[in-house]
Amino acid sequence: MKRHKVAIVDSATVVAEGIAAILSRSPRTEVVGIYRHIAEIESIIAAGRVDVVVASVAQYHEIEATTSLNNIPVVGMQSSLIEEDIVRRFNATITLYTSAEDVERIVAEAAEQPSEHNISESHELSDRERDVLVLVARGFTNKEIASELNISPHTVISHRKNIVHKTGIRSVAGLTVYAVLNKLVDSELI
């Protein structure tokens, strides 16, 4: 099994070291270093020593300006509310609430499917996907969503997969924040 080389970039030492500790336990990843700024990793990227970068979404503008990242997937670490269109530009995102197993899986999947970090298309959700997202944010189960929208549970699952693909957000909590930030649901109703 190939081990993916991961560089972690975050000015928050506790967050960066926590992600490094999680990824170091995985047989699928090797942490090559923890850095405070994207500029610090340009030389190791040029040397081919990085397969995937895990970086704070707060450093998005620096990430976007770093041309050496063009063929390296970037997983965003979201520890605060960030505009949805910025979050969507990452290959994937993790939050403070993402489980250790999911962090390992998300980083490995990003490394196995590299693409330019800054060209994620800005896919808009369809009306039906928005309907499903609102109900997910309100705490409905797939079966309850199916009943509410008069569609099959399989169709709900399909819509949820599309939502995850388009937003890059996998957790219900993350999708709820996305729905609130995009004014699809009032935070008072959650």
N, CA and C atoms as a LAMMPS dump frame, in Angstrom:
ITEM: TIMESTEP
0
ITEM: NUMBER OF ATOMS
570
ITEM: BOX BOUNDS ff ff ff
-5.0000000000000000e+02 5.0000000000000000e+02
-5.0000000000000000e+02 5.0000000000000000e+02
-5.0000000000000000e+02 5.0000000000000000e+02
ITEM: ATOMS id mol type element x y z
1 1 1 N 0.842 -1.17 0
2 1 2 C 0 0 0
3 1 3 C 0.894 1.243 0
4 2 1 N 0.629 2.145 -0.944
5 2 2 C 1.394 3.386 -1.036
6 2 3 C 0.999 4.327 0.086
7 3 1 N 1.995 4.906 0.718
8 3 2 C 1.739 5.911 1.749
9 3 3 C 1.764 7.285 1.089
10 4 1 N 0.738 8.062 1.333
11 4 2 C 0.636 9.397 0.774
12 4 3 C 1.38 10.375 1.675
13 5 1 N 2.225 11.207 1.068
14 5 2 C 3.004 12.195 1.818
15 5 3 C 2.164 13.453 1.995
16 6 1 N 1.972 13.843 3.259
17 6 2 C 1.084 14.95 3.598
18 6 3 C 1.863 16.069 4.28
19 7 1 N 1.675 17.292 3.796
20 7 2 C 2.198 18.484 4.467
21 7 3 C 1.017 19.184 5.122
22 8 1 N 1.178 19.587 6.367
23 8 2 C 0.11 20.266 7.106
24 8 3 C 0.517 21.723 7.281
25 9 1 N -0.404 22.632 6.914
26 9 2 C -0.126 24.066 6.994
27 9 3 C -1.234 24.744 7.788
28 10 1 N -0.88 25.22 8.976
29 10 2 C -1.843 25.938 9.806
30 10 3 C -1.072 26.715 10.855
31 11 1 N -1.442 27.954 11.077
32 11 2 C -0.761 28.753 12.09
33 11 3 C -1.216 28.382 13.496
34 12 1 N -2.308 27.641 13.618
35 12 2 C -2.787 27.171 14.927
36 12 3 C -2.08 25.854 15.252
37 13 1 N -1.094 25.925 16.099
38 13 2 C -0.247 24.773 16.41
39 13 3 C -1.055 23.583 16.927
40 14 1 N -2.003 23.823 17.805
41 14 2 C -2.783 22.727 18.388
42 14 3 C -3.565 21.987 17.304
43 15 1 N -4.175 22.722 16.407
44 15 2 C -4.945 22.102 15.325
45 15 3 C -4.009 21.31 14.409
46 16 1 N -2.915 21.931 13.996
47 16 2 C -1.977 21.27 13.081
48 16 3 C -1.4 20.005 13.706
49 17 1 N -0.993 20.076 14.959
50 17 2 C -0.425 18.898 15.618
51 17 3 C -1.478 17.812 15.841
52 18 1 N -2.712 18.211 16.079
53 18 2 C -3.789 17.223 16.213
54 18 3 C -4.03 16.471 14.913
55 19 1 N -4.08 17.195 13.803
56 19 2 C -4.257 16.561 12.496
57 19 3 C -3.058 15.662 12.2
58 20 1 N -1.86 16.138 12.519
59 20 2 C -0.648 15.335 12.289
60 20 3 C -0.692 14.045 13.109
61 21 1 N -1.133 14.142 14.35
62 21 2 C -1.216 12.945 15.197
63 21 3 C -2.201 11.934 14.626
64 22 1 N -3.329 12.417 14.143
65 22 2 C -4.332 11.524 13.545
66 22 3 C -3.758 10.854 12.297
67 23 1 N -3.158 11.652 11.418
68 23 2 C -2.653 11.106 10.157
69 23 3 C -1.435 10.212 10.359
70 24 1 N -0.651 10.462 11.388
71 24 2 C 0.533 9.635 11.659
72 24 3 C 0.169 8.221 12.065
73 25 1 N -1.026 8.037 12.605
74 25 2 C -1.482 6.698 13.006
75 25 3 C -1.913 5.859 11.81
76 26 1 N -2.188 6.501 10.698
77 26 2 C -2.717 5.801 9.532
78 26 3 C -1.589 5.17 8.713
79 27 1 N -1.788 3.912 8.301
80 27 2 C -0.792 3.292 7.426
81 27 3 C -0.828 3.871 6.009
82 28 1 N -1.842 4.692 5.705
83 28 2 C -2.005 5.25 4.369
84 28 3 C -1.326 6.598 4.186
85 29 1 N -0.892 7.232 5.301
86 29 2 C -0.316 8.565 5.183
87 29 3 C 0.996 8.689 5.952
88 30 1 N 1.84 9.586 5.458
89 30 2 C 3.096 9.942 6.118
90 30 3 C 3.133 11.461 6.188
91 31 1 N 3.199 11.999 7.389
92 31 2 C 3.26 13.445 7.561
93 31 3 C 4.704 13.886 7.358
94 32 1 N 4.921 14.722 6.332
95 32 2 C 6.288 15.175 6.027
96 32 3 C 6.655 16.433 6.805
97 33 1 N 5.682 17.085 7.396
98 33 2 C 5.986 18.251 8.208
99 33 3 C 4.777 19.104 8.505
100 34 1 N 4.948 19.946 9.525
101 34 2 C 3.93 20.919 9.913
102 34 3 C 4.529 22.3 9.668
103 35 1 N 3.785 23.139 8.981
104 35 2 C 4.272 24.458 8.602
105 35 3 C 3.239 25.502 8.968
106 36 1 N 3.702 26.729 9.184
107 36 2 C 2.794 27.817 9.572
108 36 3 C 2.237 28.555 8.356
109 37 1 N 2.986 28.543 7.241
110 37 2 C 2.574 29.295 6.056
111 37 3 C 2.825 28.472 4.791
112 38 1 N 1.989 28.678 3.801
113 38 2 C 2.095 27.96 2.528
114 38 3 C 3.457 28.167 1.881
115 39 1 N 4.007 29.373 1.96
116 39 2 C 5.291 29.669 1.312
117 39 3 C 6.401 28.738 1.804
118 40 1 N 6.268 28.223 3.015
119 40 2 C 7.293 27.355 3.589
120 40 3 C 7.367 25.99 2.918
121 41 1 N 6.336 25.595 2.192
122 41 2 C 6.339 24.243 1.612
123 41 3 C 6.644 24.214 0.117
124 42 1 N 6.869 25.361 -0.48
125 42 2 C 7.103 25.393 -1.928
126 42 3 C 8.286 24.53 -2.352
127 43 1 N 9.36 24.53 -1.58
128 43 2 C 10.548 23.757 -1.971
129 43 3 C 10.292 22.254 -1.882
130 44 1 N 9.538 21.799 -0.874
131 44 2 C 9.28 20.354 -0.783
132 44 3 C 8.269 19.904 -1.834
133 45 1 N 7.394 20.823 -2.238
134 45 2 C 6.475 20.505 -3.34
135 45 3 C 7.276 20.363 -4.628
136 46 1 N 8.166 21.312 -4.869
137 46 2 C 8.995 21.274 -6.086
138 46 3 C 9.851 20.015 -6.135
139 47 1 N 10.265 19.519 -4.968
140 47 2 C 11.088 18.311 -4.91
141 47 3 C 10.243 17.036 -5.019
142 48 1 N 8.93 17.189 -5.128
143 48 2 C 8.051 16.025 -5.268
144 48 3 C 7.859 15.253 -3.979
145 49 1 N 8.038 15.909 -2.846
146 49 2 C 7.935 15.212 -1.572
147 49 3 C 6.566 15.347 -0.925
148 50 1 N 5.572 15.858 -1.658
149 50 2 C 4.229 16.043 -1.106
150 50 3 C 3.198 15.523 -2.097
151 51 1 N 2.269 14.698 -1.607
152 51 2 C 1.165 14.207 -2.435
153 51 3 C -0.118 14.995 -2.184
154 52 1 N -0.275 15.507 -0.966
155 52 2 C -1.483 16.253 -0.598
156 52 3 C -1.117 17.248 0.497
157 53 1 N -1.769 18.406 0.459
158 53 2 C -1.569 19.432 1.479
159 53 3 C -2.857 19.556 2.276
160 54 1 N -2.736 19.58 3.592
161 54 2 C -3.864 19.861 4.471
162 54 3 C -3.582 21.248 5.036
163 55 1 N -4.44 22.22 4.69
164 55 2 C -4.159 23.611 5.061
165 55 3 C -5.403 24.297 5.594
166 56 1 N -5.181 25.247 6.464
167 56 2 C -6.273 26.051 7.005
168 56 3 C -6.963 26.796 5.873
169 57 1 N -8.295 26.762 5.854
170 57 2 C -9.024 27.499 4.821
171 57 3 C -8.83 29.005 4.987
172 58 1 N -8.417 29.444 6.168
173 58 2 C -8.152 30.865 6.402
174 58 3 C -6.969 31.347 5.563
175 59 1 N -6.14 30.431 5.092
176 59 2 C -4.995 30.793 4.255
177 59 3 C -5.321 30.663 2.767
178 60 1 N -6.593 30.695 2.442
179 60 2 C -7.019 30.455 1.068
180 60 3 C -6.323 31.376 0.062
181 61 1 N -6.219 32.65 0.365
182 61 2 C -5.642 33.579 -0.604
183 61 3 C -4.174 33.252 -0.883
184 62 1 N -3.436 32.838 0.147
185 62 2 C -2.049 32.431 -0.054
186 62 3 C -1.985 31.137 -0.87
187 63 1 N -2.916 30.225 -0.598
188 63 2 C -2.963 28.957 -1.324
189 63 3 C -3.24 29.228 -2.805
190 64 1 N -4.209 30.082 -3.063
191 64 2 C -4.58 30.402 -4.435
192 64 3 C -3.426 31.049 -5.198
193 65 1 N -2.604 31.823 -4.515
194 65 2 C -1.499 32.522 -5.163
195 65 3 C -0.261 31.64 -5.352
196 66 1 N -0.256 30.448 -4.772
197 66 2 C 0.909 29.568 -4.846
198 66 3 C 0.796 28.662 -6.061
199 67 1 N 1.508 28.993 -7.118
200 67 2 C 1.399 28.24 -8.365
201 67 3 C 1.954 26.824 -8.246
202 68 1 N 2.855 26.575 -7.306
203 68 2 C 3.42 25.226 -7.169
204 68 3 C 2.381 24.215 -6.705
205 69 1 N 1.23 24.681 -6.224
206 69 2 C 0.17 23.783 -5.76
207 69 3 C -0.766 23.341 -6.876
208 70 1 N -0.549 23.776 -8.093
209 70 2 C -1.514 23.51 -9.161
210 70 3 C -1.876 22.043 -9.349
211 71 1 N -0.951 21.129 -9.139
212 71 2 C -1.267 19.715 -9.32
213 71 3 C -1.312 18.946 -8.015
214 72 1 N -1.327 19.642 -6.905
215 72 2 C -1.374 19.015 -5.588
216 72 3 C -2.76 19.25 -5.001
217 73 1 N -3.451 18.183 -4.594
218 73 2 C -4.754 18.388 -3.961
219 73 3 C -4.591 19.048 -2.592
220 74 1 N -5.536 19.925 -2.271
221 74 2 C -5.506 20.635 -0.995
222 74 3 C -6.794 20.341 -0.243
223 75 1 N -6.638 19.795 0.97
224 75 2 C -7.771 19.555 1.859
225 75 3 C -7.812 20.719 2.83
226 76 1 N -8.935 21.41 2.884
227 76 2 C -9.06 22.562 3.767
228 76 3 C -9.461 22.15 5.172
229 77 1 N -8.805 22.761 6.173
230 77 2 C -9.186 22.579 7.572
231 77 3 C -10.021 23.788 7.951
232 78 1 N -11.278 23.553 8.241
233 78 2 C -12.191 24.644 8.555
234 78 3 C -12.453 24.652 10.05
235 79 1 N -11.914 25.674 10.723
236 79 2 C -12.109 25.772 12.172
237 79 3 C -12.969 26.966 12.548
238 80 1 N -13.439 27.706 11.547
239 80 2 C -14.335 28.828 11.787
240 80 3 C -15.246 28.972 10.569
241 81 1 N -16.226 29.853 10.685
242 81 2 C -17.127 30.062 9.558
243 81 3 C -16.393 30.801 8.447
244 82 1 N -16.418 30.207 7.275
245 82 2 C -15.763 30.769 6.095
246 82 3 C -16.796 30.799 4.973
247 83 1 N -16.696 31.781 4.108
248 83 2 C -17.63 31.88 2.998
249 83 3 C -17.652 30.58 2.199
250 84 1 N -18.846 30.151 1.847
251 84 2 C -19.052 28.871 1.153
252 84 3 C -18.293 28.792 -0.156
253 85 1 N -18.205 29.887 -0.915
254 85 2 C -17.522 29.819 -2.208
255 85 3 C -16.021 29.581 -2.037
256 86 1 N -15.45 29.98 -0.922
257 86 2 C -14.042 29.688 -0.644
258 86 3 C -13.884 28.218 -0.274
259 87 1 N -14.747 27.714 0.582
260 87 2 C -14.67 26.315 1.012
261 87 3 C -14.783 25.377 -0.185
262 88 1 N -15.629 25.731 -1.14
263 88 2 C -15.842 24.882 -2.315
264 88 3 C -14.612 24.734 -3.194
265 89 1 N -13.68 25.622 -3.081
266 89 2 C -12.502 25.573 -3.943
267 89 3 C -11.481 24.529 -3.513
268 90 1 N -11.64 23.983 -2.333
269 90 2 C -10.732 22.937 -1.867
270 90 3 C -11.186 21.591 -2.416
271 91 1 N -10.252 20.647 -2.554
272 91 2 C -10.608 19.314 -3.025
273 91 3 C -11.55 18.64 -2.041
274 92 1 N -11.375 18.926 -0.762
275 92 2 C -12.228 18.399 0.302
276 92 3 C -11.998 19.279 1.52
277 93 1 N -12.869 19.147 2.508
278 93 2 C -12.676 19.896 3.744
279 93 3 C -12.898 19.007 4.947
280 94 1 N -12.224 19.366 6.019
281 94 2 C -12.43 18.722 7.316
282 94 3 C -12.672 19.838 8.319
283 95 1 N -13.335 19.503 9.409
284 95 2 C -13.61 20.491 10.449
285 95 3 C -13.116 19.956 11.786
286 96 1 N -13.286 20.747 12.806
287 96 2 C -12.907 20.313 14.151
288 96 3 C -13.772 19.146 14.613
289 97 1 N -14.898 18.931 13.95
290 97 2 C -15.824 17.872 14.334
291 97 3 C -15.698 16.619 13.485
292 98 1 N -14.825 16.625 12.512
293 98 2 C -14.629 15.462 11.652
294 98 3 C -13.922 14.373 12.455
295 99 1 N -14.445 13.159 12.398
296 99 2 C -13.845 12.058 13.161
297 99 3 C -12.459 11.726 12.618
298 100 1 N -11.637 11.105 13.47
299 100 2 C -10.277 10.727 13.069
300 100 3 C -10.307 9.816 11.846
301 101 1 N -11.238 8.868 11.837
302 101 2 C -11.342 7.943 10.704
303 101 3 C -11.694 8.69 9.424
304 102 1 N -12.593 9.665 9.533
305 102 2 C -12.972 10.436 8.347
306 102 3 C -11.83 11.333 7.873
307 103 1 N -11.057 11.886 8.814
308 103 2 C -9.896 12.694 8.422
309 103 3 C -8.945 11.84 7.593
310 104 1 N -8.642 10.644 8.085
311 104 2 C -7.75 9.727 7.358
312 104 3 C -8.294 9.413 5.973
313 105 1 N -9.583 9.103 5.896
314 105 2 C -10.204 8.732 4.634
315 105 3 C -10.229 9.9 3.652
316 106 1 N -10.612 11.073 4.126
317 106 2 C -10.726 12.246 3.258
318 106 3 C -9.366 12.619 2.673
319 107 1 N -8.328 12.601 3.514
320 107 2 C -6.982 12.952 3.034
321 107 3 C -6.491 11.915 2.026
322 108 1 N -6.709 10.621 2.315
323 108 2 C -6.28 9.565 1.388
324 108 3 C -7.023 9.676 0.056
325 109 1 N -8.33 9.929 0.107
326 109 2 C -9.108 10.07 -1.132
327 109 3 C -8.626 11.268 -1.949
328 110 1 N -8.321 12.364 -1.274
329 110 2 C -7.827 13.549 -1.984
330 110 3 C -6.49 13.253 -2.657
331 111 1 N -5.624 12.52 -1.962
332 111 2 C -4.308 12.185 -2.517
333 111 3 C -4.431 11.256 -3.72
334 112 1 N -5.43 10.392 -3.709
335 112 2 C -5.605 9.422 -4.791
336 112 3 C -6.29 10.016 -6.004
337 113 1 N -6.93 11.163 -5.841
338 113 2 C -7.621 11.796 -6.952
339 113 3 C -7.163 13.234 -7.093
340 114 1 N -5.88 13.436 -7.417
341 114 2 C -5.366 14.801 -7.486
342 114 3 C -5.984 15.603 -8.622
343 115 1 N -6.135 16.864 -8.346
344 115 2 C -6.606 17.802 -9.36
345 115 3 C -6.196 19.182 -8.896
346 116 1 N -6.342 20.157 -9.758
347 116 2 C -5.948 21.508 -9.375
348 116 3 C -6.82 21.984 -8.237
349 117 1 N -6.179 22.516 -7.191
350 117 2 C -6.912 22.935 -6.009
351 117 3 C -7.837 24.104 -6.256
352 118 1 N -7.543 24.929 -7.219
353 118 2 C -8.316 26.152 -7.363
354 118 3 C -9.269 26.142 -8.551
355 119 1 N -9.555 24.986 -9.095
356 119 2 C -10.464 24.984 -10.234
357 119 3 C -11.752 24.223 -9.95
358 120 1 N -11.985 23.881 -8.675
359 120 2 C -13.237 23.215 -8.354
360 120 3 C -14.366 24.083 -8.879
361 121 1 N -15.176 23.51 -9.705
362 121 2 C -16.243 24.284 -10.312
363 121 3 C -17.24 24.737 -9.266
364 122 1 N -17.741 25.9 -9.459
365 122 2 C -18.707 26.469 -8.529
366 122 3 C -20.092 25.962 -8.9
367 123 1 N -20.346 24.708 -8.557
368 123 2 C -21.628 24.105 -8.895
369 123 3 C -22.719 24.649 -7.98
370 124 1 N -23.762 25.068 -8.573
371 124 2 C -24.918 25.508 -7.797
372 124 3 C -25.784 24.297 -7.489
373 125 1 N -26.403 24.319 -6.327
374 125 2 C -27.322 23.241 -5.973
375 125 3 C -28.621 23.429 -6.745
376 126 1 N -29.198 22.309 -7.159
377 126 2 C -30.501 22.369 -7.818
378 126 3 C -31.559 22.712 -6.77
379 127 1 N -32.75 23.053 -7.225
380 127 2 C -33.831 23.359 -6.288
381 127 3 C -34.115 22.17 -5.376
382 128 1 N -34.138 20.97 -5.944
383 128 2 C -34.43 19.768 -5.15
384 128 3 C -33.304 19.489 -4.156
385 129 1 N -32.058 19.724 -4.583
386 129 2 C -30.939 19.539 -3.656
387 129 3 C -31.022 20.533 -2.507
388 130 1 N -31.45 21.755 -2.802
389 130 2 C -31.647 22.744 -1.732
390 130 3 C -32.74 22.284 -0.778
391 131 1 N -33.826 21.734 -1.323
392 131 2 C -34.906 21.221 -0.477
393 131 3 C -34.381 20.14 0.468
394 132 1 N -33.593 19.222 -0.085
395 132 2 C -33.022 18.14 0.722
396 132 3 C -32.078 18.716 1.773
397 133 1 N -31.236 19.654 1.377
398 133 2 C -30.284 20.256 2.306
399 133 3 C -30.996 20.941 3.47
400 134 1 N -32.044 21.655 3.19
401 134 2 C -32.798 22.332 4.251
402 134 3 C -33.323 21.312 5.262
403 135 1 N -33.843 20.213 4.764
404 135 2 C -34.379 19.193 5.669
405 135 3 C -33.266 18.475 6.432
406 136 1 N -32.111 18.277 5.792
407 136 2 C -30.955 17.71 6.496
408 136 3 C -30.563 18.648 7.633
409 137 1 N -30.496 19.949 7.332
410 137 2 C -30.118 20.942 8.34
411 137 3 C -31.123 20.987 9.49
412 138 1 N -32.372 20.689 9.192
413 138 2 C -33.4 20.689 10.23
414 138 3 C -33.457 19.371 10.999
415 139 1 N -32.563 18.437 10.66
416 139 2 C -32.453 17.204 11.435
417 139 3 C -33.281 16.039 10.94
418 140 1 N -33.836 16.129 9.74
419 140 2 C -34.642 15.042 9.192
420 140 3 C -33.741 13.873 8.776
421 141 1 N -34.258 12.655 8.913
422 141 2 C -33.561 11.471 8.422
423 141 3 C -33.854 11.315 6.921
424 142 1 N -33.12 10.421 6.256
425 142 2 C -33.371 10.183 4.831
426 142 3 C -34.807 9.747 4.595
427 143 1 N -35.313 8.882 5.453
428 143 2 C -36.687 8.391 5.305
429 143 3 C -37.697 9.52 5.496
430 144 1 N -37.456 10.38 6.472
431 144 2 C -38.358 11.512 6.708
432 144 3 C -38.306 12.516 5.555
433 145 1 N -37.108 12.729 5.006
434 145 2 C -36.96 13.632 3.859
435 145 3 C -37.73 13.066 2.667
436 146 1 N -37.596 11.769 2.438
437 146 2 C -38.298 11.117 1.329
438 146 3 C -39.806 11.303 1.464
439 147 1 N -40.305 11.101 2.663
440 147 2 C -41.738 11.248 2.908
441 147 3 C -42.186 12.7 2.706
442 148 1 N -41.412 13.625 3.22
443 148 2 C -41.746 15.054 3.124
444 148 3 C -41.774 15.544 1.679
445 149 1 N -40.823 15.047 0.863
446 149 2 C -40.705 15.516 -0.524
447 149 3 C -41.366 14.591 -1.542
448 150 1 N -41.984 13.514 -1.052
449 150 2 C -42.638 12.535 -1.925
450 150 3 C -41.687 11.952 -2.967
451 151 1 N -40.51 11.544 -2.502
452 151 2 C -39.532 10.876 -3.344
453 151 3 C -39.038 9.643 -2.598
454 152 1 N -38.311 8.782 -3.283
455 152 2 C -37.829 7.565 -2.637
456 152 3 C -36.594 7.868 -1.778
457 153 1 N -36.353 7.024 -0.759
458 153 2 C -35.128 7.208 0.041
459 153 3 C -33.857 7.121 -0.813
460 154 1 N -33.89 6.303 -1.862
461 154 2 C -32.733 6.194 -2.756
462 154 3 C -32.47 7.52 -3.481
463 155 1 N -33.54 8.2 -3.844
464 155 2 C -33.398 9.504 -4.49
465 155 3 C -32.83 10.522 -3.503
466 156 1 N -33.248 10.448 -2.255
467 156 2 C -32.705 11.331 -1.219
468 156 3 C -31.199 11.105 -1.092
469 157 1 N -30.802 9.839 -1.037
470 157 2 C -29.377 9.508 -0.921
471 157 3 C -28.612 10.053 -2.12
472 158 1 N -29.196 9.928 -3.3
473 158 2 C -28.56 10.451 -4.509
474 158 3 C -28.387 11.971 -4.423
475 159 1 N -29.422 12.661 -3.967
476 159 2 C -29.334 14.117 -3.809
477 159 3 C -28.27 14.483 -2.774
478 160 1 N -28.213 13.723 -1.682
479 160 2 C -27.218 14.01 -0.642
480 160 3 C -25.797 13.81 -1.175
481 161 1 N -25.6 12.78 -1.99
482 161 2 C -24.278 12.57 -2.595
483 161 3 C -23.916 13.752 -3.495
484 162 1 N -24.891 14.226 -4.265
485 162 2 C -24.648 15.38 -5.133
486 162 3 C -24.315 16.632 -4.318
487 163 1 N -25.006 16.804 -3.202
488 163 2 C -24.755 17.954 -2.335
489 163 3 C -23.326 17.893 -1.799
490 164 1 N -22.919 16.715 -1.336
491 164 2 C -21.554 16.542 -0.813
492 164 3 C -20.542 16.812 -1.92
493 165 1 N -20.808 16.299 -3.106
494 165 2 C -19.884 16.507 -4.232
495 165 3 C -19.772 17.994 -4.567
496 166 1 N -20.875 18.683 -4.609
497 166 2 C -20.872 20.087 -5.012
498 166 3 C -20.32 21.015 -3.933
499 167 1 N -20.57 20.686 -2.67
500 167 2 C -20.127 21.571 -1.588
501 167 3 C -18.796 21.149 -0.991
502 168 1 N -18.459 19.866 -1.122
503 168 2 C -17.253 19.364 -0.484
504 168 3 C -17.416 19.153 1.002
505 169 1 N -18.635 19.249 1.495
506 169 2 C -18.91 19.123 2.924
507 169 3 C -19.603 17.787 3.16
508 170 1 N -19.035 16.979 4.066
509 170 2 C -19.554 15.628 4.283
510 170 3 C -20.407 15.481 5.546
511 171 1 N -20.169 16.286 6.551
512 171 2 C -20.863 16.096 7.824
513 171 3 C -22.186 16.854 7.851
514 172 1 N -23.116 16.346 8.64
515 172 2 C -24.402 17.022 8.803
516 172 3 C -24.188 18.394 9.429
517 173 1 N -23.283 18.481 10.405
518 173 2 C -22.996 19.773 11.036
519 173 3 C -22.465 20.769 10.017
520 174 1 N -21.561 20.324 9.167
521 174 2 C -21.011 21.194 8.139
522 174 3 C -22.065 21.637 7.139
523 175 1 N -22.936 20.697 6.76
524 175 2 C -24.017 21.036 5.827
525 175 3 C -25.001 22.014 6.47
526 176 1 N -25.208 21.865 7.77
527 176 2 C -26.091 22.783 8.484
528 176 3 C -25.507 24.19 8.476
529 177 1 N -24.218 24.301 8.75
530 177 2 C -23.55 25.606 8.711
531 177 3 C -23.644 26.188 7.298
532 178 1 N -23.412 25.35 6.288
533 178 2 C -23.524 25.783 4.894
534 178 3 C -24.931 26.337 4.625
535 179 1 N -25.948 25.633 5.08
536 179 2 C -27.33 26.066 4.854
537 179 3 C -27.615 27.397 5.542
538 180 1 N -27.091 27.573 6.751
539 180 2 C -27.299 28.835 7.474
540 180 3 C -26.56 29.977 6.775
541 181 1 N -25.295 29.74 6.411
542 181 2 C -24.5 30.788 5.762
543 181 3 C -25.09 31.221 4.431
544 182 1 N -25.728 30.287 3.746
545 182 2 C -26.316 30.594 2.447
546 182 3 C -27.789 30.964 2.547
547 183 1 N -28.217 31.211 3.776
548 183 2 C -29.585 31.68 4.046
549 183 3 C -30.662 30.751 3.496
550 184 1 N -30.351 29.442 3.51
551 184 2 C -31.347 28.458 3.095
552 184 3 C -32.231 28.071 4.271
553 185 1 N -31.716 28.267 5.467
554 185 2 C -32.471 27.947 6.665
555 185 3 C -32.11 28.976 7.734
556 186 1 N -33.088 29.358 8.529
557 186 2 C -32.862 30.309 9.61
558 186 3 C -32.239 29.579 10.791
559 187 1 N -31.18 30.118 11.333
560 187 2 C -30.496 29.469 12.446
561 187 3 C -31.416 29.3 13.655
562 188 1 N -32.452 30.097 13.746
563 188 2 C -33.422 29.984 14.849
564 188 3 C -34.227 28.687 14.76
565 189 1 N -34.34 28.113 13.55
566 189 2 C -35.145 26.899 13.362
567 189 3 C -34.381 25.625 13.627
568 190 1 N -33.104 25.725 13.893
569 190 2 C -32.282 24.532 14.072
570 190 3 C -32.175 24.193 15.535
